[in-house]
């Protein structure tokens, strides 16, 4: 794996998260509807700042995983996040995406997820996975557009989708 760059797609810029992003992102993540399928509730500003401080380091506490998190921006405006947990030794990554409700339905999650998955595979990851709630049709579509296919594996009620590098 190489560095942790900003990523560009046709319409979006994905920039590595920094703690200061919390100020803009707290509003993007404030809608309780975002947590319908994943559980939880919107973070407050202090919680989000603390989370982004942890994530900005790019490594799990034991150093076994790379925690790569990007703020998804449209014309400079933060609209969501994408993330990858990379197990470098295994050549595997799990990804996730979250676009604020005000920007959903325009293909931004798919575009960001495709950009992330392509970058990971280009950077040497051999298998990219995502856990998707089987009732969350929109996330299933995002996973499929990013080239992931459903497997028989489920964890905590979520189905694992996987793309293997060719």
PEKA-V475932 format. One record per backbone hydrogen bond with DSSP energy under -0.5 kcal/mol. CO is the residue of the C=O (numbers start at 0). NH is the residue of the N-H. If there is no record, write none. Layout:
{{CO:NH} {CO:NH}}
//
This chain:
{{6:13} {10:74} {11:8} {12:14} {12:72} {13:6} {14:70} {17:20} {18:21} {19:22} {20:23} {20:24} {21:25} {23:26} {23:27} {24:28} {26:29} {30:33} {31:34} {32:35} {34:38} {43:47} {44:48} {45:49} {46:50} {47:51} {48:52} {49:53} {50:54} {51:55} {52:56} {53:56} {54:57} {57:66} {59:62} {64:59} {64:66} {65:67} {65:85} {66:68} {67:83} {68:16} {69:71} {69:81} {70:14} {70:72} {71:78} {71:79} {72:12} {72:74} {73:76} {76:73} {78:99} {79:71} {80:97} {81:69} {82:95} {83:67} {83:85} {84:86} {84:93} {85:65} {85:87} {86:89} {86:90} {86:91} {87:90} {90:125} {90:126} {91:86} {92:128} {93:84} {95:82} {97:80} {99:102} {100:103} {102:105} {106:110} {107:111} {108:112} {109:113} {110:114} {111:115} {112:116} {113:117} {114:118} {115:119} {116:120} {117:121} {118:122} {119:124} {120:123} {125:164} {126:92} {127:162} {128:94} {129:131} {129:160} {131:158} {132:135} {134:136} {135:139} {136:140} {137:141} {138:142} {139:143} {140:144} {141:145} {142:147} {143:146} {148:161} {152:159} {154:157} {156:133} {157:154} {158:131} {159:150} {160:129} {161:148} {162:127}}
//
